[in-house]
Amino acid sequence: MPATTLPARERAQLTCTDIRVERGGHTVLSGVEMTVSPRSRWGVVGENGRGKSTLLHVLAGTLIPDAGTVRRVGTLALAEQEMPTADDRTVGDVIDEHLADARAALQRLDAAAVALAGEPLGTGEPLGAGEQLRAERDYAEALEAAQALEAWDADRRIDIALEGLGAVDDRTRPLTTLSVGQRYRVRLACLLAAEYDFLLLDEPTNHLDRAALEYLTARLRAHPGGVVVVSHDRALLTDVATTVLDLDPTRDGTPRVYGGGFTGYREGREAERSQWEAQYEQQQTEHLRLKQALSEAQNRLVSGWRPDKGTGKHQRATRAGALARSVHRRQEDLERHKVTAPVPPLRFAMPDLPARPGGVVLLRADGVAVAGRLHQPTTLSVKSGDRLTVTGPNGAGKSTLLSVLAGRLAPTAGEVRRAGTVRLRLLGQESSPATGRRARDLYEAHIAQLVTAGLLNEREVVGLTALGLLTSREANKPVAELSMGQQRRLDLACALAARPHVLLLDEPTNHLSIALVDELTDALIATDAAIVLATHDRQMQRDLRDWPRLALFPHRELIRNHSENSR
């Protein structure tokens, strides 16, 4: 008879204390502490490479930390970002694996009911007193297990979750016939329906449309167990997280835990960052003052100790000694004063983007369409300071429209007109293939090209590191060695370097940190340039809800195919 693992429910507990993980001499995690209890919902945030996924594996027990302890009471499931490509299971196999305990509990209950009825004797004779007690005990235990697992309702919960996430519900379908997104939704539906005590989810909003995102949000908020979500999705964190663990650098190197949900995290992080910057600036200023005082004392020792002619030797010696003591004192002051505050994280600095006065139409599209890509004839006009958000599901043609507006793609119908000498830049959804050139060299070559072409005045040039997007160390790296997030920051820097009158942004939050996205959003609201933005980012859409919107819709054939794939 298959064994069953029962959920701990209210007794469930997942804790980690002083976790440290090192890889190749590099510290990935240090000083991490968490207590996840039933109905608590943790969000884990941080830049790429800060150890967020590693932490989930430590909590799940698939990775042993180099230091620290983890204690688990209850059932647990981990959903990684990546899906295996070679998998010969069917949808039904995946469902059966996650409902194995519920299946085993029902089998055990059926067997206990048969034993309680006396059938195993095969004689029709009633059970003896000892056998009767044992059968009753087995039945009671089996019933309790089935009730704890809500085993009778397990398949119905699976069906509801599959429908809510738009996942394939044909249990005979081999996983190899499904896309990565479809396989991900099947697995996520199983995790939600199996009602584990703890759900550990790594970027769970990947591959989900708006309806599926809303379903996931509701299920996570209602989950009776604990939830730990690694995510850059600010809307999900806003709607779900009650506590946020920030793995990004802090003044003392210790990860920060913020209560009050995502709002509490944002407010707390900003307050601490401001204090950090003020402390660093204060220490830098004092250090510079002491260095200047030492330099002045040394200059006086070299030239100022010589008194006027006629002064006695004794007076000259006394003055020289006083100056020397002054130098030593200032050297000691400088050595005692150390800059203990580490360099604060970068803060994005949006350059001034110019406006074109006079109400001139900078960009106009009349009935533009692209065969097979942008089916909906689209008309729009853009003046200085205009704002426009382009919305619509995948396949509606948002990226295609921006490429047409930028002049990178010719429309098959309609036309696009741009004002003379207008500066227009597009931040595409994907980065160009990485090269071996240094990021700084690529950026400077881009600037030089703009200046040579007369599109940018030399007085308007801004240095790469001045934008607060890449550190000096990152700027000196070959582009191929930068992370996806760092390459995305370089793309943004190159787009802003042209000081455009019209800035076209295609999914600008892709691969960017939460802090940078917040700063970029504020900058877009404040800039004088015209902005046309296409995004699925729900929090950015909320933050820019006052902007006019252009809704695109896919072709009816695309809608029909999407509906069939979701069934």
C-alpha positions in Angstrom: 0.0 0.0 0.0 1.5 3.4 -1.0 2.6 5.5 1.9 1.1 9.0 2.4 2.7 12.2 3.5 0.2 14.3 5.4 0.3 18.1 5.4 1.1 19.7 8.7 -1.4 22.6 8.2 -1.3 24.9 11.3 1.8 23.1 12.6 3.8 23.8 9.4 7.0 25.7 9.8 9.8 26.6 7.5 12.8 28.5 8.9 16.3 29.3 8.0 19.0 30.8 10.2 22.2 32.6 9.2 22.4 30.9 5.7 25.6 31.3 3.8 26.3 29.8 0.3 29.6 30.2 -1.5 30.4 29.2 -5.1 33.9 29.3 -6.6 35.2 31.5 -3.8 32.3 34.0 -4.2 29.7 34.5 -1.5 26.3 34.1 -3.1 24.2 34.3 0.1 25.2 35.5 3.6 23.3 36.1 6.8 19.8 35.1 5.4 17.2 34.5 8.0 13.5 33.7 7.4 10.5 32.3 9.2 7.7 31.2 6.9 4.5 30.1 8.7 1.0 29.3 7.4 -0.7 32.1 5.6 2.5 34.2 5.4 3.6 35.3 2.0 7.2 36.3 1.4 8.5 38.1 -1.7 12.2 37.7 -2.4 13.7 40.5 -4.5 17.2 41.5 -5.7 19.3 42.1 -8.8 20.2 39.2 -11.1 22.9 37.1 -9.5 22.0 37.9 -5.9 21.1 34.3 -5.0 17.3 34.4 -5.1 16.9 31.1 -6.9 19.7 29.6 -4.8 17.8 30.5 -1.6 14.7 28.7 -2.9 16.8 25.5 -3.4 18.2 25.9 0.1 14.7 26.2 1.6 13.6 23.2 -0.5 16.5 21.0 0.7 17.9 20.4 -2.8 21.0 22.5 -1.9 22.9 22.2 1.4 24.2 25.6 2.5 27.9 26.1 3.5 26.7 27.5 6.9 23.4 28.0 8.7 20.4 25.7 9.4 17.1 25.0 7.8 14.1 23.5 9.6 11.1 22.1 7.7 7.8 20.9 9.1 5.2 20.1 6.5 4.9 19.4 2.8 6.7 21.5 0.2 6.9 22.1 -3.5 9.4 24.1 -5.6 8.7 25.5 -9.1 11.9 26.5 -10.8 12.1 28.9 -13.7 13.5 26.4 -16.1 11.5 23.4 -17.5 13.2 20.2 -18.6 13.2 19.8 -22.4 13.4 16.0 -22.5 10.3 14.7 -20.7 8.4 11.6 -21.9 5.5 12.0 -19.4 2.0 13.0 -20.2 -0.1 15.7 -18.6 -1.9 13.0 -16.7 1.4 11.6 -15.4 2.3 15.0 -13.9 -1.1 15.3 -12.3 -0.8 11.8 -10.8 2.6 12.6 -9.3 1.4 15.7 -7.5 -1.8 13.9 -6.3 0.1 10.7 -5.3 -0.6 11.2 -1.6 -4.3 11.8 -2.3 -4.5 8.7 -4.5 -2.7 6.6 -1.8 -5.0 7.9 0.9 -8.1 6.9 -1.1 -6.6 3.5 -1.8 -5.8 3.0 1.8 -9.3 4.0 2.8 -10.9 1.6 0.3 -8.7 -1.2 1.7 -9.6 -0.3 5.3 -13.3 -0.3 4.5 -13.1 -3.7 2.9 -11.2 -5.1 5.9 -13.7 -3.5 8.3 -16.5 -5.4 6.5 -14.8 -8.7 7.2 -14.2 -9.7 3.6 -10.5 -10.5 4.0 -11.6 -13.6 6.1 -13.3 -15.0 3.1 -15.7 -17.0 5.4 -18.5 -14.6 6.0 -17.7 -14.9 9.7 -17.7 -11.8 11.8 -14.3 -10.4 12.8 -12.8 -11.3 16.1 -12.6 -8.6 18.8 -8.9 -7.9 18.2 -9.3 -7.9 14.4 -12.4 -5.6 14.7 -10.4 -3.1 16.8 -7.5 -3.2 14.4 -9.8 -2.7 11.4 -11.6 0.2 13.0 -8.3 1.8 13.9 -7.0 1.4 10.4 -10.2 2.8 8.9 -10.2 5.8 11.3 -6.5 6.6 10.4 -7.2 6.2 6.6 -10.3 8.4 6.9 -8.3 11.1 8.8 -5.6 11.0 6.1 -8.1 11.4 3.3 -9.8 14.2 5.0 -6.5 16.0 5.8 -5.6 15.8 2.1 -9.1 16.6 0.9 -8.5 13.6 -1.4 -12.0 13.3 -2.9 -11.8 16.9 -4.2 -8.2 16.7 -5.6 -9.0 16.1 -9.2 -11.7 18.8 -9.3 -9.1 21.2 -7.9 -6.7 20.3 -10.6 -9.4 20.9 -13.3 -10.2 24.3 -11.9 -6.5 25.3 -11.7 -5.9 24.1 -15.3 -8.8 26.2 -16.5 -7.8 29.2 -14.5 -4.3 29.2 -15.8 -5.3 28.5 -19.4 -3.4 25.2 -19.3 -3.9 22.1 -21.4 -6.4 19.8 -19.7 -6.1 16.8 -22.0 -4.4 14.2 -19.6 -3.3 12.0 -22.5 -1.2 14.8 -24.2 2.6 14.1 -24.1 4.5 17.0 -22.6 6.8 16.9 -25.7 3.9 18.2 -27.8 3.5 21.3 -25.5 5.3 24.6 -25.6 7.5 25.6 -22.6 4.8 28.0 -21.5 2.1 25.3 -21.7 4.2 22.9 -19.7 4.9 25.5 -17.1 1.2 26.2 -16.7 0.4 22.5 -16.2 3.0 22.2 -13.5 1.9 25.4 -11.8 -1.7 24.2 -11.8 -0.7 21.0 -10.1 1.3 22.9 -7.4 -1.6 25.1 -6.7 -4.2 22.3 -6.6 -2.1 19.9 -4.5 -2.3 22.3 -1.5 1.2 21.8 -0.2 2.0 23.5 3.1 4.7 25.6 1.4 4.9 26.8 -2.2 8.3 28.0 -3.4 7.9 29.8 -6.7 10.6 31.2 -8.9 9.3 33.9 -11.3 5.8 32.3 -11.5 4.4 35.0 -13.7 6.5 33.9 -16.7 4.3 32.6 -19.6 1.0 33.8 -18.0 -1.5 36.2 -19.7 -3.6 38.7 -17.8 -6.4 36.2 -16.9 -3.9 33.6 -15.6 -2.1 36.3 -13.6 -5.3 37.3 -11.9 -6.1 33.7 -11.1 -2.6 33.0 -9.8 -2.8 36.2 -7.6 -6.1 35.1 -6.1 -4.9 31.6 -5.4 -1.7 32.7 -3.7 -3.6 35.2 -1.5 -6.1 32.4 -0.5 -3.4 29.7 0.0 -3.7 28.4 3.6 0.0 27.5 3.8 3.1 29.6 3.4 4.3 31.1 0.1 7.8 32.3 -0.9 7.8 34.0 -4.3 11.0 35.1 -6.2 9.8 37.8 -8.6 10.5 41.0 -10.4 6.7 41.4 -11.0 5.9 44.4 -8.9 2.2 44.0 -9.4 2.3 40.4 -8.1 4.4 41.5 -5.1 2.1 44.4 -4.4 -1.0 42.1 -4.4 0.5 39.1 -2.7 3.5 39.7 -0.5 3.1 40.4 3.2 6.8 40.4 3.9 9.7 41.2 1.5 13.3 39.9 1.8 15.7 42.2 -0.1 19.0 40.5 -1.1 20.5 43.6 -2.7 23.6 45.2 -1.0 23.1 47.1 2.3 25.3 49.3 4.4 26.3 46.4 6.7 26.1 43.6 4.0 23.1 41.9 5.8 19.9 41.2 3.8 16.9 43.3 4.9 13.5 42.1 5.8 10.6 44.6 5.4 7.1 44.2 6.8 4.1 46.0 5.4 4.1 44.2 2.1 5.6 45.7 -1.1 4.7 49.2 -0.1 6.6 48.8 3.2 9.6 47.5 1.3 9.7 50.4 -1.1 9.4 53.0 1.6 11.9 51.3 3.9 14.4 50.7 1.1 14.2 54.3 0.0 14.7 55.6 3.5 17.7 53.4 4.2 19.2 54.2 0.8 18.9 57.9 1.5 20.6 57.5 4.9 23.3 55.4 3.3 24.0 58.0 0.7 24.0 60.8 3.3 26.4 58.8 5.5 28.7 58.0 2.6 28.7 61.7 1.4 29.4 63.0 4.9 32.3 60.6 5.4 33.7 61.4 2.0 33.5 65.1 2.7 35.2 64.8 6.1 37.9 62.6 4.5 38.6 65.2 1.9 38.7 68.0 4.5 41.3 66.1 6.5 43.4 65.4 3.4 43.4 69.1 2.5 44.4 70.0 6.1 47.3 67.6 5.9 48.4 68.9 2.5 48.3 72.5 3.8 50.3 71.5 6.9 52.9 69.8 4.8 53.3 72.8 2.6 53.8 75.0 5.7 56.5 72.6 6.9 58.3 72.8 3.5 58.2 76.6 3.1 56.6 78.3 6.1 59.1 77.2 8.8 61.8 79.6 7.6 61.4 82.9 9.6 62.4 86.4 8.5 66.1 87.3 8.4 67.5 88.2 11.7 65.5 85.7 13.6 67.5 83.6 16.1 68.3 80.0 15.6 66.3 79.0 18.7 63.2 80.6 17.3 63.7 78.9 14.0 64.1 75.5 15.6 61.0 76.0 17.8 58.8 77.0 14.8 60.0 74.0 12.7 59.1 71.6 15.5 55.6 73.0 15.9 55.0 72.7 12.2 56.2 69.1 12.2 54.0 68.2 15.1 51.0 69.8 13.2 51.7 67.5 10.2 51.9 64.4 12.4 48.7 65.3 14.2 46.8 65.7 10.9 48.3 62.5 9.6 46.9 60.7 12.7 43.5 62.4 12.2 43.4 61.2 8.6 44.4 57.6 9.6 41.8 57.5 12.3 39.1 58.7 10.0 38.1 55.9 7.7 35.3 55.8 5.2 33.4 52.9 6.7 30.2 53.3 4.6 30.5 51.3 1.3 29.7 52.9 -2.0 25.9 53.1 -2.3 24.1 51.4 -5.2 23.7 53.4 -8.4 20.8 55.7 -8.7 19.4 56.3 -12.2 19.9 59.8 -13.5 17.7 60.6 -16.5 19.3 63.2 -18.8 17.2 66.2 -19.9 15.3 65.2 -23.0 14.4 68.2 -25.1 11.0 69.4 -26.2 10.1 70.9 -29.6 8.1 74.1 -29.0 5.2 75.3 -31.0 2.9 72.3 -31.0 4.5 70.7 -34.0 3.5 67.1 -34.8 6.8 65.2 -34.5 5.5 61.8 -35.6 2.4 60.8 -37.4 1.1 57.4 -38.6 -1.9 57.2 -41.0 -3.6 53.8 -41.3 -0.3 51.8 -41.0 -0.5 48.0 -41.1 2.0 45.2 -41.7 0.8 42.0 -43.4 0.8 39.1 -41.0 2.0 41.2 -38.1 -0.1 44.3 -37.5 -3.5 43.6 -38.9 -5.3 46.6 -37.3 -4.8 49.8 -39.4 -3.5 52.3 -36.9 -3.5 56.0 -36.9 -1.8 58.3 -34.3 0.1 61.5 -34.0 2.7 62.6 -31.4 3.7 66.1 -30.3 6.2 67.2 -27.7 5.3 66.1 -24.2 2.7 63.6 -25.5 2.2 60.3 -23.7 0.8 57.1 -25.1 0.6 53.5 -23.8 0.2 50.8 -26.4 -1.6 47.7 -24.9 -2.8 44.4 -26.2 -2.2 40.6 -26.0 0.8 38.8 -27.5 0.4 38.8 -31.3 -1.5 42.1 -31.5 1.4 43.9 -33.2 2.7 46.2 -30.4 6.4 45.6 -31.2 5.6 45.8 -35.0 3.9 49.2 -34.6 6.9 50.6 -32.6 9.3 49.3 -35.3 7.2 51.0 -38.0 7.2 54.3 -36.1 10.9 54.1 -35.6 11.5 53.5 -39.3 13.0 50.1 -38.8 10.2 48.3 -40.6 8.3 49.5 -43.7 4.5 49.2 -43.4 2.6 47.3 -46.1 -0.3 49.8 -45.8 -0.5 53.4 -44.7 2.4 55.8 -44.2 4.5 57.4 -41.4 5.7 61.0 -41.4 8.3 62.5 -39.1 9.2 66.1 -38.6 12.5 67.3 -40.0 15.5 66.9 -37.6 13.3 65.2 -35.0 15.4 62.9 -32.8 13.6 59.6 -32.4 14.9 56.5 -30.6 13.5 53.0 -30.0 14.4 50.8 -27.1 13.7 47.4 -28.6 12.4 44.4 -26.6 15.6 42.4 -27.2 19.3 43.3 -27.0 21.6 43.0 -30.0 23.9 40.0 -30.1 26.7 40.5 -27.5 30.1 41.4 -28.8 33.6 41.3 -27.3 33.9 45.1 -27.3 33.8 46.9 -23.9 30.5 48.4 -23.0 32.2 51.8 -22.6 33.8 51.6 -26.1 30.5 50.6 -27.7 28.7 53.5 -26.0 31.4 56.1 -26.9 31.4 54.9 -30.5 27.6 55.3 -30.6 27.9 58.9 -29.2 30.6 59.7 -31.8 28.4 58.5 -34.6 25.5 60.7 -33.4 27.8 63.8 -33.1 29.4 63.2 -36.5 26.0 62.8 -38.1 25.0 66.2 -36.6 22.2 64.6 -34.6 23.8 65.4 -31.2 25.7 68.5 -30.1 28.9 67.9 -28.2 27.6 70.0 -25.3 24.7 67.5 -24.9 27.0 64.4 -24.6 26.6 62.6 -21.2 29.0 60.0 -20.0 28.0 56.4 -19.6 28.6 56.1 -15.8 26.9 59.5 -15.2 23.5 57.9 -16.1 23.7 55.6 -13.1 23.0 52.5 -15.2 26.4 50.8 -15.1 29.3 51.0 -12.6 32.8 51.9 -13.9 33.7 48.2 -13.5 30.7 47.0 -15.5 31.4 49.7 -18.2 34.9 48.3 -18.7 33.7 44.7 -19.2 33.1 43.2 -22.7 29.4 43.3 -23.5 29.4 39.5 -23.8 30.3 39.2 -20.2 27.5 41.4 -19.0 24.3 39.9 -17.6 21.0 40.2 -19.5 20.0 43.0 -17.1 23.3 44.8 -17.6 23.0 44.6 -21.3 19.5 45.9 -21.1 20.9 48.9 -19.1 23.4 49.5 -21.8 20.6 49.5 -24.4 18.7 52.1 -22.4 21.8 54.2 -22.0 22.4 54.2 -25.8 18.8 55.2 -26.4 18.9 58.1 -23.9 22.3 59.3 -25.1 20.7 60.6 -28.3 18.6 63.0 -26.2 15.5 62.1 -28.3 12.4 64.3 -28.8 10.4 61.1 -29.1 11.3 57.9 -27.1 9.7 54.6 -28.1 9.9 51.9 -25.5 9.1 48.3 -26.1 8.7 46.3 -22.8 11.3 48.6 -21.1 11.1 46.7 -17.7 12.4 43.4 -19.2 15.4 42.2 -17.1 15.6 45.4 -15.1 15.6 45.5 -11.3 12.6 46.7 -9.3 14.6 49.8 -8.0 15.6 50.9 -11.6 12.0 50.3 -12.9 10.6 52.6 -10.2 13.2 55.3 -11.0 12.6 54.9 -14.7 8.9 55.3 -14.3 9.3 58.5 -12.3 11.7 59.8 -15.0 9.2 59.0 -17.8 6.5 60.9 -16.0 8.7 64.0 -15.6 10.5 64.2 -18.9 9.7 66.8 -21.6 10.1 64.3 -24.4 7.2 62.5 -26.0 6.9 58.9 -24.9 5.2 56.0 -26.7 5.3 52.9 -24.5 4.3 49.2 -25.0 4.3 47.1 -21.9 2.7 44.1 -20.2 4.1 45.3 -16.8 0.9 45.6 -14.7 2.5 47.8 -12.1 3.8 50.2 -14.8 0.4 50.3 -16.4 -1.1 51.2 -12.9 1.5 53.8 -12.4 0.8 55.3 -15.8 -2.9 54.8 -15.7 -3.5 58.5 -16.6 -1.7 58.2 -19.9 -3.9 57.8 -23.1 -4.0 54.3 -24.3 -4.0 52.6 -27.7 -5.4 49.1 -27.6 -4.4 46.7 -30.3 -6.1 43.3 -30.9 -4.8 40.2 -32.7 -6.3 38.9 -35.9 -9.4 36.7 -35.4 -7.4 33.7 -36.6 -4.8 34.4 -33.9 -7.5 34.7 -31.3 -9.0 31.3 -32.4 -5.6 29.6 -32.3 -4.9 31.0 -28.8 -8.3 29.8 -27.6 -7.7 26.3 -29.0 -4.2 26.1 -27.4 -5.6 27.1 -24.0 -8.2 24.4 -23.9 
